[in-house]
Structure formats: C-alpha cells, structure tokens
Amino acid sequence: MEAAERDSTQDWLLPEDSRPPLLSELEERIDEALIIAKASEKAVMAVGDAAFDAAQQARRAADLAERASAAALSASAAVTQAPPQGDAALHSFSERADRLQMRLRALEGRTRRPGPTSAAAGPRRPGG
C-alpha cells in the first residue's frame, strides 16, 4: 500500500463545532449546576418559611376575629335585653369594642399583604 492511500490522522478529527466537551468542561458545568441548585433550594426554603409565617398570622387573626364576633354577639344580646340607659359601663364597653375592631382590621390588613422582609429574613424554624 502506498503512503498516499493511507488515512491520515487529520481525516479522523472532528470539526470544532461537533466535538464533545472535555471532562474538565463537564466538571465545570456540574459545579455551576450544583451552585444554582443550592441557591434555588435556599430560595424555596425562604418562600416556604414566609408562607408558613403568613399562615400562622392568618390563623391568629381568625382566632381573634372569632372571639371578637362572639363578644359582639353576646354584647348585642345584652344590649337588646337591657333597658336603654346612659350606663357608663356600657359606653366604656362600646369604646373598647370599637378599639378592638380597629385593631382586628389592622391585623387583617397585615395578613393579606405580608411584608417584603419576611422572605428575605431567611429560615426561622429550627433545623431550617
């Protein structure tokens, strides 16, 4: 066989754009993917913690609203049973009920719009 008929190594080289990545390049890609995955996991945990906190606040607000509703119902029943008088205790009770109602509305507003710092504060649960 003549030398001209033999294959040269250049015949077997792949074009630059179709060569597979080097092992070092694959390792770099894996390292980058791990960094992104860990950052994503931390972000998901922060969002989960914020959602958990919001749910707790909503539960507390619901409990307060339930108690306030029961108190208002019993106060309403007491007012309808009592003769209309200018009683100072009843007036004081009405003022306190109005203040409580304003506080509940303020709490309700906070549970609907969680603050922007709750997600940035990071995990608050033990082991988080």
Beta strands, then each sheet from edge to edge (+ up, - down):
end
